[in-house]
Amino acid sequence: MRERDLVGRAGRFIVEGEVTLRLLLSGQARFAAESILLAPERLAGLVEALAAHAARRPAPPPVYVASRSVMSAVTGFPIHRGVLAVGIRGGDPRAADLVPPVEVPALVLGLAGLTNHDNVGGLFRNAAAFGADAVILDAGTCDPLYRKAIRVSAGAALTVPFGRLAAGEDWLALAARLSLTPVALSPRGAETLSDLPALPRALLLLGTEGPGLPAETIARARSVRIPMASGFDSLNVATAGAIALHHLRASVTKSTRDKE
């Protein structure tokens, strides 16, 4: 079964590697494991985590043990880490339901048209590291529950709340409805990130590398740029997102302190 069919139609996803499996079993994850497949030499190191998970659940997932050659034959690709699990995604929440109420601070990350799994995974890792309340994806952004995106996110795709806009849904209308200040990051931004005043509720919008955000979105949002050395005008989107999230988290924190 192709992964896009598994993720997109069967309501399941694949977790690969010990770090992400431990996170899936820890209780921090928003999703449940349906089954686990391990190479024999990996079982002993995971026994405690599996037992703790089983103690918390009325019907813990079955654990299968098989040689790496059998694992590779089952999955259709070479298994190097010897650790796999199938997760159940459940229903996707509405994007608006993930954002804190208007009376409290909020930092939300919006991904527009990002189709690279490494970048999406990296941005989820950044969102977790800098305390974003949620990630919202547009209809063109790839699924963060793809195996590679989960792995690159260091498991953050399993813990950070995320939702998706309907095709054609307007970012700026969403921001207005939720009392979020839309901040569009672009090399063409009118303000520098360091000069941005404290924002108690912000929606950071990031576009795909190359084209970036649509000009119409940038024009309607508060557009910011990260100044760079002469002759170089852009960063990898995950790196730029990390810098902006760090600044905006400090901004949200400052707004909270000022109110107190």
N, C-alpha and C positions, 0 to 999 in steps of 0.2 A: 504494500500500500504506500503510495506516495505521501510524503509528509504534509503537503498542502491539502490533500484529501482528509488526512487524519485530523489536522488542526482546523480546517475550514468547514468540514461537513460532519465528521464523526464526533465532534465535541471532546476530543482528547488531544494530548500533546506528549512529547517525549522529553524526559529529563535525563541528562547524561553527566556522569561524573559524581564523585563523592561529595563535593562541596554543595552542589545543588540538590542532591538527594537528601543530605542531612537537613538542608533548609526546608525541603518539602515535608520531611517527617517531623520537624521541630514544633509545629503548632503556629509558627509565624506566618506560614504560607496561607494564601487565600484559597488554595485549591487542595484537593485530596488526591492521594495516590490510589490507583486502581490495581496495579500489580507491579512487582519489582523483579528484575532479572540481574543476577550477579554471576561473575566468574568465581570459582571456588575459593581462590586465594583472597578475595575481597570480603567474604562473608564474616570472618572472625572480627575484623575491624569495625563492622557495622552492627554487630549483635546487640550492643547496648542501645544504640539509637533505634533499632527496629523494635526491641522489647519495650522501650519507653513509649514509642508511638503506638504499639499494640495495646498498651495499658490504658491509653487515652481514648481508644476507639472501640465501640461495641463489635465492629466487624473489620478488623485490620486487613490490609491487602495481603494476598498470597505472595510469598517470596520463592522464586524459582532460581535454581543454581544450574549452570551449564558451562561447558568449556567455551573458550573464546571462539573456537571454530564454529561451534553450534550457534553462539550468539551472533556471529557475523552472518551465518546462513539465514538465521531468523530475520535479522534486520535488513540485510541487503547491503551493508557497508561494514568495513573493518571496525571492530570494537577495540579501542586501545586502552580505555580506562576500566573496562570490565564492570561497569555500573550503569544500569539503565532502569528507568521506571516509566510507566504510563500514568499520566495524570488526567483527571476529569476537570474540564474547565467550567462547566455549569453555564448559567445564563450570564450574558454581559450586562453590567449595570449601565444605566443612562449616564452620560457624561455629567449632566447637571447635578445628579445625585451624589457625586463624589466630592463636590466642592463644599468646604465649610460654610456655615450660614453667614449672612452678610455682616453680622455684628462682631465677627472675630476675624483676625488676620488670616490670610491665605496666600499660598504660593503654588501655582499650577503651571505645569509644563505642557505646551501644545506643540505637537509634531505634525507638520504639513507636508505630505508628499514624500516622506522618507522611505525608500525602498531597500536600503542596505541594512541587512540584519546586524552587522557589526556596529553600525552607528546607532541603531535603535537600542541594541543591548547596552552599548556604552552610555547612552543617555538615561536609560533606566537606572544604571549603576550610579550615575551622577545625581539623579533625582532622589535616590535613597540616601546617598552620602550627604546631600545638602538639605534634606528634610522637606522636599516637595510634598504637598498634600495629595496630589494626584497627577497622573499623566493623561492627557486627552489626545487621541489620534484622529486624524481625518480619514476619509474613506480610502485615500490613496496610500496611506502608510502601511508598511508590512506588519504582520502580526508579531507582537513581542513574545508569544508563546512558541515560536519556532525554536527548535533545539539549539541552533547556533546563537540566536538572540538571548535565550535564557543563559547559556554558558558564558557569553561575553558580559552579560549583566551581573555575573557572580551570584545569580539567583534572585536579584532584585526584581526581575519581571514577575516572580512568584509572590512578592510581598507588597510592592507599591500598587495602590489602587489605580486602575486604568479603565477608560471607557472610550467609545468611538462615536464621532459625529456621523450623522446620516449623510449620504452623498448630497453635495450641494449646500449643506448647512453652513451658515455664516459664522466665522470665528468672532467677528466684532459684535454681532447680535448676541451671541452667547455671553461674551464678556460683559456687555451692558446689562443683560438679564441677571447676571450673577454678581454685579458690582465689582468686577475685576478691571484693573487698568491693563489694557493690552499693550505689551512691550514687544515690538518686532525687532529682532536682531538681524542686522544687515550691514555689509560694508558701506552701504549708501545711507546709513542712519543719520538723522539730523543732529542727534546728541551723542556725546560720548558716554559710555556706560558709567564711568567714574563720576560724572557730573549729574547723574540721575538722582533726583531727590528721593527721600524715603517713601516707599509705597506700601501701605498696609495690606493691600490685596492686589496681586499681580498675576497676569497670565503671560508667561514668556513664550513667544511664538518663534519656532525655528523651522526653516525650510530646507529642502534638499540641497546638497552641495552642487555648485554650478549655478543653476537658475535661481536658487534661493526662494524667498517668499514672493508671491505675486505683487507687482507694483501697487495694485489697488489696495491690498492688505496693508502694505507698508505705509501708504498715504493716509489710511484711516486710523492707524495705530500710533503709539508713541515710538518712533523709530530710533534705535540706538546702534552705535558701532563700538567696536573695540579697537582703539588706535594701535597701529603697527608701524614697524620700521619702514622707511621709504623704500618703495619698490616691491612691497609685499602687502597684499590687501585682504588675505583671508586665512582662516584656520579650518582644520577639520571640524565638522559640525558638533561632534561630541566634545571636543576640546573647548570650542567657543561656548557651548552650552554649559560646561562645567564652570567656566569663569563667570558667566552671567548668573547662573544659579547661586553661586557663592555670594556675589554682590547683592542679589535680590533677597537672599535669606537674611543677610545682615541688615538690609533695608527694612524687611518685615519685622525683624527683632527690634530695631531702633524705634519703629513706629509704635510697637507695643510698649516699650519702655517710656516713650514720651507721653503716652496716654496715662500711664500709671503715675 
